[in-house]
């Protein structure tokens, strides 16, 4: 039986229609790849609660559940587990994102995301973002 790992991620979209991506740090799985910020949903958390916590831990920004709009999901094998990635769109937050856990941050138009090295689960979400922005 395969274990499913549930992850909540955010497509933070600025006023210019750019999306924030972060680079995974050395020493972690998929180091160097660019991804949407977020992380694992812990037992007892809703996806929104997990994402609010992760955005605070990873980027030092505050988001409210009312500002998280469910957008889509991706499903992909991940080693001996299976990843279910829930993507939310967020256009409003407080604070300025800083890379507390990532190597770097980039604000890019959705079409530019195609040229980045991204995890397999993140790549299929780019087309949806192109349609949204």
C-alpha positions in Angstrom: 0.0 0.0 0.0 1.3 3.4 -1.0 1.4 6.2 1.5 0.1 9.6 0.3 1.8 12.7 1.3 -0.4 15.8 1.2 1.2 19.1 0.5 -0.4 22.6 0.3 1.3 25.2 -1.9 0.6 28.8 -2.9 0.8 30.7 -6.1 1.5 34.1 -4.7 0.6 36.6 -7.4 1.7 40.2 -7.3 0.0 43.2 -8.8 2.0 42.8 -12.0 0.7 39.3 -12.5 4.0 37.6 -11.5 4.2 34.4 -9.5 6.6 33.8 -6.7 8.8 30.6 -6.8 11.5 29.5 -4.4 14.6 27.4 -5.0 15.0 24.3 -2.9 18.2 24.5 -0.7 21.2 22.1 -0.9 20.9 19.0 1.2 17.2 18.5 0.6 15.4 16.3 -1.8 15.2 17.9 -5.3 17.8 20.5 -4.2 18.2 23.4 -6.7 14.7 22.9 -8.3 12.2 25.8 -8.3 8.9 25.3 -6.6 5.8 27.0 -5.3 6.1 27.8 -1.6 4.3 25.6 0.9 4.8 22.2 2.6 3.4 19.1 4.2 0.0 19.1 5.8 0.5 17.9 9.4 -2.0 15.6 11.2 -5.0 17.7 12.5 -4.3 20.6 10.1 -6.5 21.7 7.2 -4.7 22.5 4.0 -5.3 26.2 4.6 -3.9 26.1 8.2 -0.8 24.2 6.9 -0.2 26.8 4.1 -0.6 29.7 6.5 2.0 28.1 8.8 4.4 27.2 6.0 4.2 30.7 4.4 5.1 32.2 7.8 8.0 29.7 8.3 9.4 29.9 4.8 8.8 33.5 3.7 8.0 35.5 6.9 4.6 36.6 5.5 1.1 36.4 7.0 -1.8 35.2 5.0 -5.4 34.6 6.1 -7.5 31.7 5.1 -10.0 34.1 3.4 -7.2 35.1 0.9 -6.4 31.5 -0.2 -8.4 30.5 -3.2 -8.3 26.7 -4.1 -7.0 26.5 -7.6 -6.1 22.9 -8.6 -4.1 19.9 -7.5 -1.4 17.6 -8.9 -0.8 14.0 -8.2 2.6 12.4 -8.7 4.7 9.4 -7.5 7.5 10.5 -5.1 9.9 7.6 -4.3 8.0 5.1 -2.3 5.2 7.5 -1.5 2.6 9.4 -3.6 2.4 13.2 -3.5 -0.9 15.1 -3.6 -0.2 18.8 -4.1 -3.0 21.2 -3.4 -2.4 24.6 -5.0 -4.0 27.7 -3.8 -3.9 31.2 -5.4 -3.1 34.1 -3.1 -3.1 37.7 -4.1 -3.1 39.4 -0.7 -0.6 38.9 2.2 1.2 41.1 4.7 4.9 41.4 4.8 7.6 41.1 2.2 8.6 37.6 1.2 12.1 36.7 2.2 13.8 33.3 1.6 14.1 31.9 5.2 14.5 28.3 4.1 15.0 28.6 0.3 18.2 29.5 -1.5 16.5 32.2 -3.6 13.2 33.7 -4.7 12.0 34.8 -8.1 8.9 36.7 -9.3 8.1 35.5 -12.8 5.3 35.7 -15.2 3.6 32.3 -15.5 4.9 31.7 -19.1 8.5 32.1 -17.8 8.0 29.2 -15.4 8.3 26.8 -18.3 12.0 27.3 -18.6 12.7 26.6 -14.9 13.8 23.2 -13.5 10.8 22.3 -11.3 9.6 19.2 -9.4 7.3 16.9 -11.5 4.2 17.8 -9.5 4.7 21.6 -9.9 5.1 21.6 -13.7 1.5 20.7 -14.7 0.2 23.6 -12.6 1.9 26.2 -14.8 -0.8 26.1 -17.5 -3.5 26.8 -15.0 -1.6 29.9 -13.8 -1.2 31.1 -17.3 -4.9 31.0 -17.7 -5.5 32.8 -14.4 -3.2 35.7 -14.7 
